[in-house]
Amino acid sequence: MRRLAVLGSPIGHSQSPALHRAAYARLGLDWEYTAIEMDGSRLGGFIDGLDASWRGLSLTMPLKQDVLPMLDHLDDVALFTGAANTVVFDEGSRRGFNTDIGGIVGALAESDVHRVARGAIVGAGATALSALVAMAELGAGDVRVLVRRPGAAQPVLELGRRLGVRVDEAPISALAEIDDVDLVISTLPGSAGLDVVPDPNLASTAPLLDVAYDPWPTAIGASWLEAGGRVVHGLGMLLHQALLQVRIFVNGDPHVPLDDEADVLAVMRDALR
């Protein structure tokens, strides 16, 4: 039996095991996928102690960055963003991938968001880097990053320069004033409060992709819904990034589709609760 797991802290709320188990069952693979509580201080020892039965790992924050020194190879997306949410063990090599960008783009496409001119990102952690790359893929030329702590957006600003996207930092209170963007992506944890009421024009015209899904609705998601706005649920991102992870674990490549992939995606979607 091949073994896989999602690592993070806290991890009890994760729906990754349900998604992956549904996929491997549909593919006829007798693979085990579990959730393991893990922090960065123990990650290296854990990975070093894995035996040959292990095929790979899914990682949540902050492990997406902690794992980088432990890997032998990063795909272009993980290298570009400085974050890997997927590790595959392949003939003694540890390879890291980032499927968050594909998850964001896939979730937005399902909600008919295919092009972005100007966007806003709430939060500035590793997922914000993936959100910026996803916005750039959708055509964004101007992105504002909203943060609680001045200077926190510096890594996102630096990535923007590499992407050729104009990025500026603003306090999160600017949500009350911004009304000229066509997409907002929140990368805040699900438990994060929101000490600002978003501009009603913003919430009613720009869809919100909220990467968090537990608890639901989040504070920012609730503010959008109360204003009659459209919210793209974080479970959509989770679903589509997980599909790419399954491709990696099964085929070794996020770009190689699975056999009967439409059916695999359907059973994964059904597994979400």
N, C-alpha and C positions, 0 to 999 in steps of 0.2 A: 504493500500500500504506500502511495506517495502522500506526504504530509505537507500541509500549508497552514498558515495562520495569519491573522491580523494582529498587530501589536500596537499598543498605545496605552494612555492613561488619562482619563478613565476609558474603559473599553466595553463595559457591560452593556451599553446602549447600542453598540454597533450592529448594523444589519448586514454587514459584509458576510458573516458566516451563512446566513440564509440565502443570499444571492449566489455565492460561490457553490454551495452545496447543490442548489437547484441546477446550476449550469453543469456541474460534473455528472450529476445523475442523468441529465438529459443526454450528455455525451457518452454515457455508458462507462464512465471512469470511476473506479473504486478508490477515490481520493478523499482524504480527511482534511477538513478546514475548520479551525477553531479560533477562538479569541483569547489572547493572552495579555494580561496586565503587564506593562513594561515601561520603564523610564530609561532615559539616556544613559544613566550611570551603570545600568546592568546590560545594556544592549550588546556591547562588544563581547562580553562573556557568554551571553546567550547564543549569539551567532557562532562563536568559536566552538561551542559545545554541541552543535547540531550534527547528526549523523547523515549517512548517505540516503536515508529515506526522505529527507526534506527536499521539496522541489522549489519552494519560494515563500516569500513573506509580503504581506501588505502592511504599510506603515502609516500611522497618523502622526499629527504634530505632537511634540517637536522632533520626533524621530526621523522625519523626512530629511532633516539637515544633519542630525547627529550621525546618521548611518554613512554619510558620504566618505569619510576616511577609511571605512571598512570595506569599500567596494573596489573591485579590480577594473571595472569599466562602467561608464555612464553613457546612456544614449544622448543624442543631441539635445533633446528637450530637458532632460535632467541636468545636463551640463550647463545649459543656457540659464535655467532658472535657479540652479544651486539647490535643488530639492529632488529627492527620489522617494516616491510612495510605493514602489514595487521593486522587489529584489528576487532574482531567479538564480538558482544554483545550477550551474551547467558545466559538467566535466571539470570540477574543481575550481571554477571561476565564479565570482560573485558579480552579477551584472545588475545595474540599477536603471530604472525607468521612471518617467513621470507621466502618468495617465490623467492627471487632473485637468490639463488643458483640453484634451479630447473629451473629457467628461463635461466640462463647461460648454464647449461648442455643441456637443450632442444634445445636452439638455435644452439649450437655447433654440436649436434647430427644431426640436419637437414643439416649441412654443412659437414657431414662425418668426424667430429673431435670427436673421441671416446677415444683416449688415448693421454696423455701428459707425457713426461719425464722431460723436463725442460721448464719453462715458465717465462714470464716477465709481470709485472703489472705496468701500468703507473698511478700514483696517489696513495694516501694512506688514503682515507676517508673510510666511512662505506661500500661503494660498493666494495672497494678493499678487505675488509675482506671476503665478500661473494665470490669474485673472487678467493681468495686463497683457500677457502673451496672447490669451484667447481673444481679448478685445482687438489687439493688433491684427490677428488673423481675420477678424471680421471687418477690418477696414478702419478702425478708430485711429484718428490722428491727434486727438487731444483728450487726455484723461486727467481727472482730478482725483487725488488720493486724500481721503478724509481720516484724520487720526486724532486720538486723544492726547498724545504726547508729542510736542513739537520736535521735529527732526526724525521721527520714527520712520518716515517714508523714504529716507535716503536710499536704501537698496532698490526701491521701486523706481525712484528717479533715475538712478544709474542704469537700471535695465531699460528704462524708457529711452535713454540716449543711445543705447546699443540697438534698440529696435527702430529708432527714428520716429518715435512717438513723443509728442510734447506732453510732459507730465509735470504737474505742480501739486504742492502739498497745501492743504487747508485744514483748519480744525473741524472736528465732527459737527460742531454747531452750524457749519455752513449748509448742512442739510435743510435748514430752515429758510435758506435764501436761494439755493440753486434751482433753476427751472429750465436750464438750457442744455440738458443732456438727454440722450435717448436710450440709455441703459445704465442701471446701477447694479453693481455686484457687491453684496455684503459678505465679507470673510470673517465676521465676528463670531465668536463661540455662541452656541445656542443659548447659554445662560447669561449672556451679556445684556445689561440694561441699556436703555437709550434715553439720554437726558435732553432730547431735542425732538420737536415735532417737525417732521419733514414738510417742506413747502407743498401744499395741496396740489399745485400745478405739476410739481415734479412727480408726486405719487400717482397722479391720474394720467400722466402722459408717458412716463418712462417705466418700463417693466423692471421689477426687482428680481434678480437671481440671488436667493439666500442660500449660501452653501451649507448652512446648518439645518438640521432636521430634527433635533431632539434637544429640548422640548419644542413642541410646535403648537401654535405659531411662536416664533421668537418675538422679541420686543419690536425689532425693526419690521419683521414680516407683518405683525399685527397693525403697525402704524400704516403700512401700505394698504392693507385690506380695509381698514377703517376709512381710508380716503377713497375707496372704490378703485384702487389700483390693481394691477396684475402682478402676481407673484409666481415666479418659477421656483418650485419646491426644490430644496436641496437633495431630496431623494432622486431627482432626475439626474443630477450630476453624479451622485453615488452610483446609480445604475449604469450610466454610460462609461464612467471610469472603470467600474468593475468588469464590464464586458471587455475592455481593452486589457485589463489584467488577466482575464481568462485566456485571451489570445496569447499573451506572453507566456503564461504557465503551460499552455498546451502546445503552442506552435513556436515559442521562443521569439516572437516578433509581434509587436502591436499592430502592424500593418497587414498581417496575414489573417484573413477572415476564417472563422470556424466553419466546420461542416454544419449545414442547416442552421446558420447563425440567426436567422429570423426567429426560428423556433426556440433557440437557446435564450435569446433576448426576451421572448414572451414568457418563458417559465421563470426567468429571473425577475421580471416585472411582477408576476403573480406572487412571487415569494416576499415582496415588500409588504409590510403590514402598517 
